[in-house]
Amino acid sequence: MCEEVDQDAAFIGPDAVPRARVDALLAAVPARDPASCRAESLARAERQRRRWATQVVVADELARRECAARRLEVPPEASAERLLAVAGDDVADLGSIVAAALAHSAAARVLLDALEAEQVVPEADVRDYYARNLDRFLTPDALRRGVDPFGGTAPGDVLPYETVREGVGRELRRAAGRRAFFGWLDLARGPVGYAPGHEHPGDPGHSDHEHRH
């Protein structure tokens, strides 16, 4: 039984997620410099790094299964080194685990695109966003003059709605698609169990836990 636990990082229902997949991901992500912290801090960071990598691998496996169920074609996987190129803005918007999963997993990206394509943004929502965010649509000249978009603008200070409507709708669909992806992932992770040492980094059941995504 111990040997089986050592070989597996997690279980999705009765199906095991091999620890080797987590090890392969960890090998592609630089570890913390041993000279930068004390030995006990380094050990804790490494334990948490393994838990973080397990979450990324599990998200990838769940996305593969969902794509198969939806009959979505998934291109060949990119190398794990792609994780190193995760944008800071994506980490801020998505959280490090989801951002890394989307960078690492072709299936996760395909699924996110499919969920985004399913979103319908009403025209009223697009207009409302435009009206509430006029500061984003000031012309370059108005920006140079320091025009207050909510304190009265002259003709030509704000880009016309018709000019920006498509871009705003696309942005709102993207945001809705991400929310749908978060919702899917939360439900999909329900039946997942983790081997000791592979729990969620924020799970209060282990002493290293930290509530950070």
Solvent accessible surface area in square Angstrom, and as a share of the most:
residue,aa,sasa,rsa
1,M,179,0.80
2,C,105,0.63
3,E,120,0.54
4,E,87,0.39
5,V,45,0.26
6,D,86,0.45
7,Q,105,0.47
8,D,17,0.09
9,A,0,0.00
10,A,0,0.00
11,F,55,0.23
12,I,12,0.06
13,G,40,0.39
14,P,128,0.81
15,D,64,0.33
16,A,47,0.36
17,V,2,0.01
18,P,58,0.36
19,R,81,0.30
20,A,68,0.53
21,R,66,0.24
22,V,0,0.00
23,D,56,0.29
24,A,65,0.50
25,L,3,0.01
26,L,18,0.09
27,A,92,0.71
28,A,18,0.14
29,V,24,0.14
30,P,95,0.60
31,A,56,0.43
32,R,123,0.45
33,D,84,0.44
34,P,95,0.60
35,A,96,0.74
36,S,74,0.47
37,C,36,0.21
38,R,168,0.61
39,A,82,0.63
40,E,105,0.47
41,S,37,0.24
42,L,38,0.19
43,A,45,0.35
44,R,90,0.33
45,A,17,0.13
46,E,60,0.27
47,R,110,0.40
48,Q,13,0.06
49,R,46,0.17
50,R,51,0.19
51,R,13,0.05
52,W,51,0.18
53,A,0,0.00
54,T,0,0.00
55,Q,2,0.01
56,V,0,0.00
57,V,2,0.01
58,V,1,0.00
59,A,2,0.02
60,D,1,0.01
61,E,26,0.12
62,L,11,0.05
63,A,0,0.00
64,R,101,0.37
65,R,89,0.32
66,E,43,0.19
67,C,1,0.01
68,A,73,0.57
69,A,84,0.65
70,R,88,0.32
71,R,226,0.82
72,L,53,0.27
73,E,160,0.72
74,V,51,0.29
75,P,70,0.44
76,P,125,0.79
77,E,72,0.32
78,A,39,0.30
79,S,72,0.46
80,A,21,0.17
81,E,95,0.43
82,R,111,0.40
83,L,11,0.06
84,L,101,0.50
85,A,83,0.64
86,V,38,0.22
87,A,50,0.39
88,G,59,0.57
89,D,112,0.58
90,D,45,0.23
91,V,57,0.33
92,A,86,0.67
93,D,95,0.49
94,L,18,0.09
95,G,15,0.14
96,S,34,0.22
97,I,6,0.03
98,V,15,0.09
99,A,4,0.03
100,A,3,0.02
101,A,1,0.01
102,L,16,0.08
103,A,15,0.11
104,H,29,0.13
105,S,0,0.00
106,A,1,0.01
107,A,0,0.00
108,A,0,0.00
109,R,60,0.22
110,V,31,0.18
111,L,0,0.00
112,L,25,0.12
113,D,90,0.47
114,A,20,0.15
115,L,10,0.05
116,E,43,0.19
117,A,86,0.67
118,E,96,0.43
119,Q,43,0.19
120,V,135,0.77
121,V,31,0.18
122,P,72,0.45
123,E,70,0.31
124,A,71,0.55
125,D,71,0.37
126,V,7,0.04
127,R,126,0.46
128,D,70,0.36
129,Y,37,0.14
130,Y,33,0.13
131,A,59,0.46
132,R,147,0.54
133,N,30,0.15
134,L,38,0.19
135,D,72,0.37
136,R,126,0.46
137,F,15,0.06
138,L,15,0.07
139,T,21,0.12
140,P,90,0.57
141,D,65,0.34
142,A,0,0.00
143,L,108,0.53
144,R,182,0.66
145,R,136,0.50
146,G,62,0.60
147,V,25,0.14
148,D,81,0.42
149,P,19,0.12
150,F,122,0.51
151,G,59,0.57
152,G,59,0.57
153,T,59,0.34
154,A,55,0.43
155,P,142,0.89
156,G,61,0.59
157,D,5,0.03
158,V,29,0.16
159,L,62,0.31
160,P,75,0.47
161,Y,16,0.06
162,E,130,0.58
163,T,92,0.54
164,V,20,0.12
165,R,110,0.40
166,E,122,0.55
167,G,28,0.27
168,V,5,0.03
169,G,6,0.05
170,R,127,0.47
171,E,67,0.30
172,L,36,0.18
173,R,84,0.31
174,R,114,0.42
175,A,40,0.31
176,A,15,0.12
177,G,0,0.00
178,R,30,0.11
179,R,153,0.56
180,A,33,0.25
181,F,2,0.01
182,F,63,0.26
183,G,35,0.34
184,W,36,0.13
185,L,2,0.01
186,D,91,0.47
187,L,148,0.74
188,A,22,0.17
189,R,61,0.22
190,G,62,0.59
191,P,86,0.54
192,V,18,0.11
193,G,32,0.31
194,Y,64,0.24
195,A,4,0.03
196,P,102,0.64
197,G,29,0.28
198,H,4,0.02
199,E,37,0.17
200,H,40,0.18
201,P,8,0.05
202,G,14,0.14
203,D,51,0.26
204,P,107,0.68
205,G,73,0.70
206,H,19,0.08
207,S,112,0.72
208,D,7,0.03
209,H,82,0.37
210,E,48,0.21
211,H,155,0.69
212,R,173,0.63
213,H,98,0.44
